[in-house]
C-alpha cells in the first residue's frame, strides 16, 4: 500500500505558528501499562468531528497526557495538535509547549512506547482494523460506536482485547451520560415496574445505501487511499471526507461501504440500551422479520424470551410491558402510568453498572484493570443488532439467528453477509 507521508517540510510549514518545544511533563511505563503515579500517554486515531470532541474532553483529565495525533488529513491533524499544545502551554511557566506529534499512518502511532492508550474515532469501516492492531500493540482502547462494520468483526476485536489484557471502552456513552435517564429506564424495566416486558420500539433512521458519489480531485494533504483503507477503490468525495476543519458529521455514515446507515449510527446507541434493559448484552435475538415491500422501517426482532423489538417509531426507546410503558431518550423519561416514576428504587432492587462519565470510567478502569461499563463484547453485540437489521432489509425475508454461534443456521446466503473481503493488504 502507498500512503501520503507527512514530510518534515510540510509539517514545519503547517505548524509554523505553533509554539517551540516545551518541557515534557510525562513519565511513561513500558508495554502500555500505567503505574499509579504516572499519567496515561494517550494517542488519537481520527480527529474529525467526534475525534476533535474527544481531544477536548480528554484534555480535561489531569491523569492524561496527549502525546500524538493520527489522521489522514493533515490540516485536521495539525488543528488537533495545536489544540493540545495550547492547552498544555497554560500549565508551563514559559507559556509555550510543543510535545504532541503527528502521524499520517496510525500504525506509526501504535508503535510508540510512550503511548499507553488510544482513542479511535475513524469512520466505521476502520474500527476493527484499528482496534485489533491497537490491542496487539497492548494499548488500552476507547473506540467510537458502532464498534464494527460487520458482525464477524465483533468476535475478532473481542478476542484480541482478551488475549492482550486490554481495557476497552465502546463509545456508547448513553450508558453513562445524559443524567442517568437511560440507566433509570433500564433499572425500572429490569425490576418489573411495567410488569413482564412484551415489546421494545427503537426509533432510529434507515439502512445504508450504495455509494454513488461523483469523483472529485483529492485535496492536498489528504491521503485518500488510506482513508479508503479496506473499502472498495473509488474516487475522492468531499461528502465522505470533508476538506478543512469541518463542523458537521460527514455523510459517509449513509453508505454501506463505510458504515451501517442512520440505522447503525444512532441504532448503536438505542439498540444498546434495549439490549441492556433486556439483560441480553451477551446474546441477541433469534429471529429477524423484515417488513413487506420496500419499507425501511418496521423490521421486527424476536428474542428467545418472547420479547419483540421493532425498528422504527419515536426517537429513543419505548418499553411496553403488561402493566405500563417507559419511554426514554436523551432529554426525557416518561412513564404510563406516571406513578411508576414516583416510586424510587430501593436497596433491595436490582441495579446495573453505575457510571456517570464515560471517559472517566475508562480512565479509572485503566488504573484498576477492571472492565468499563461498555466492553468490546457488549459493543460488538449492540452493533450486531444493527447489522442484523440491515441484513434483514437487504434480503427481505424472515431469518433465523443463533446468537451463540453468531450465524444464520443453514442459510448460506445470509451467512455470506456476516463479513466482506477487505481491499488489498488489509485484513483483521
GIJO-V728421 format. One record per pair of residues at least 4 apart in sequence whose C-alpha atoms are under 8 Angstrom apart, sorted by the first residue. I is the first residue (numbers start at 1). GAP is how many residues later the second one is. Records with the same first field share a line. If there is no record, write none. Layout:
I->GAP  GAP
This chain:
1->423  424
2->223
3->102  220  222  223
4->100  217  218  219
5->99  100
6->4  5  68  97  98
7->4
8->4
9->4
10->4
11->4
12->4
14->61  64
15->63
18->64  67  80
19->66  77  78  79
20->76  77  78
21->75  76  77  78
22->70  74  75  76  77
23->69  74  75  76
24->75
26->12  13  15  39
27->11  12
28->6  10  11  12  13  85  86  87  88
29->4  5  6  9  85  87
30->4  83  84
31->82  85  106  107  108
32->81  82  83  84  85  106  107  108
33->83
34->4  5  6  82  332  333
35->332
36->331
38->25
39->23  24  25  26
40->23  24  25  75  76  77
41->23  24  25  26  73  74  75  76
42->22  23  24  25  26  73  74  75  76  77
43->23  24  25  26  27  66  72  74  75  76
44->7  11  24  25  26  74  75  76  77
45->6  24  25  26  61  73  74  75  76  77
46->5  23  24  25  26  74  75  76
47->4  5  8  22  23  24  29  30  33  74  75
48->4  28  73  74  197  198
49->4  197  198  199  200
50->4  71
51->4  68  69  70  71
52->4  28
53->4
54->4  65
55->4  25  29
56->4  27
57->4  302
58->6  301
59->5  6  7  25  28
61->299
66->18  34
67->32  33  34  47  48
68->13  32  33  34  35  41
69->8  11  12  31  32  33  34  40
70->7  32  33  34  35  36  39
71->5  6  32  33  34  35
72->5  32  33  150  151  152  154  155
73->4  31  148  149  150
74->4  30  147  148
75->4  146  169  170
76->4  168  169
77->4  25
78->4  24
79->4  166
80->4
81->4  19  20  21
82->4
83->4
84->4  16
85->4  12  13  14  15
86->4  10  11
87->4
88->4  9
89->5  6  7  8  9
90->5  6
91->4
92->4  5
103->5  6
104->119
105->4  121
106->4  24
107->4  26
108->4
109->6
110->5  23  24  27  29
111->26
115->24
116->22  23  24
117->22  23  24  25
118->16  21  22  23  24
119->22  23  24  25
120->7  10  11  21  22  23  24
121->6  22  23
122->4  5  22
123->4  129  130  135  136
124->21  22  23  24  25  129  134  135
125->23  24  105  106  132  133  134
126->4  103  104
127->4  16  17  20  21  22
128->4  19  20  21  25  26  28  29  300
129->4  297  298  299
130->4
131->4  10  12  26
132->4  24  25  28  29  296
133->4
134->4  5  6  7
135->4  5  6  25  26  29  31
136->24  25  28
138->26  27  28
139->27
140->26  27  28  226
141->25  26  27  28
142->26  27  28  29  220
143->4  25  26  27  28
144->26  27  28
145->25  26  27  120  123  124  234  238
146->118  119  122  233  234  236  237
147->7  23  229  232  233  236
148->5  6  232  235  236
149->4  109  110  111  238
150->4  234  237  268  269  270
151->4  229  232  233  236  237  255  267  268
152->4  254  266  267
153->4  266  275
154->4  222  223  226  227  230
155->4  222  225
156->4  272
157->4  219
158->4  218  219  222
159->4
160->4
161->4  5  6  7  215
162->4
167->195  198  199  202  203  204  205
168->194  203  204  206  207  208
169->193  203  204  205  206  207
170->204  205  206  208  209
171->187  203
172->96  97  100  202  207
173->4  96  185
174->4  8  95  99  156
175->5  7  8  98  180  183  198  199
176->4  7  178  179  180  181  182  197
177->178  179  180  181
178->4  152  153
179->177
180->4  176
181->4  147  148  149  150  151  152
182->4  91  146  147  148
183->4  169
184->4
185->4  92  141  142  143  148
186->4  87  88  90  91
187->4  90  163  164  165
188->4  5  6  157
189->4  5  6  8  88  89  130  137
190->87  88  89  160
191->158  159
192->4  5
193->130  131  147
194->126  127  128  129  130  131  132  146
195->126  127  128  129
196->125  126  127
197->110  122  123  124  125
198->108  109  110  121  122  123  124
199->108  109  110  111  120  121  122
200->74  107  108  109  110  117  118  119  120
201->108  109  110  111  112  113  116  117  118
202->65  68  69  72  107  108  109  110  111  112  113  114  115  116
203->67  108  109  110  111  112  113  114
204->58  59  62  63  66  107  108  109  110  111  112
205->56  57  58  61  62  92  107
206->55  56  57  90  91
207->47  53  54  55  56  57  89  183  186
208->45  46  47  48  51  52  53  54  55  182
209->45  46  47  52
210->45  46  47
211->44  45  46
213->24
214->21  23
215->19  20  21  22
216->19  20  21  22
217->19
218->4  6  18  19
219->24
223->4
224->4  12
225->4  8
228->4  5
229->194  197
230->192  193  194  196  197
231->26  27  191  192
232->25  190  191
233->190
236->4  5
237->4  5
238->4  5
239->11  12  13
240->10  11  12
241->9  11
242->4  8
251->4
252->6  7
253->5  6  7  8  9  12
254->5  6  7  8
255->4  5  6
256->4  5
259->5
260->4  5  126  127  130
261->4
262->4  5
263->4  5  123  127
264->4  119  122  123
265->4
266->4
267->4  5  116  119
268->4  114  115  118
269->4
270->4  46  47
271->4  46  111  114  115
272->4  107  110  111
273->4  44
274->4  43
275->4  5  6  9  107
276->4  5
280->4
281->96  97  100  101
282->95  96  99
283->98  120  121
284->19  97  101  119
285->16  17  18  19  116  117  118
286->15  16  17  18  114  115  116  117
287->14  15  16  111  112  113  114
288->11  12  13  14  100  101  104  110  111  112  113
289->10  11  12  103  108  109  110
290->8  9  10  99  102  103  106  107  108
291->4  6  7  8  9  105
292->104
296->97
297->14  15
298->12  13  14
299->11  12  13  90  93  94
300->8  9  10  11
301->7  8  9
302->4  5  6  7
303->4  5
314->4
315->14
316->11  12  13  14
317->10  11  12
318->7  8  9  10
319->6  7  8
320->4  5  6
321->4
324->11  12  13
325->10  11  12
326->7  8  9  10
327->6  7  8
328->4  5  6
329->4
334->4  7
335->4  5  6
336->4
338->4
339->4
345->4
353->20
354->19
355->6  18
356->5
357->4
358->4  15
359->4
360->4
361->4  11  12
362->4  10
363->4
364->4
365->4  5  6  7
366->4
371->4
374->4  5
375->4
376->4
377->4
378->4
379->4
380->4
381->4
382->4
383->4
384->4
385->4
386->4
387->4
388->4
389->4
390->4
391->4  23  26
392->4  5  6  7
395->19
399->9
400->8  9
401->5  6  7  8
402->4  5  6  7
403->4
407->8  11
408->4  6  7
411->4
412->4
413->4
414->4
416->4
422->4  5
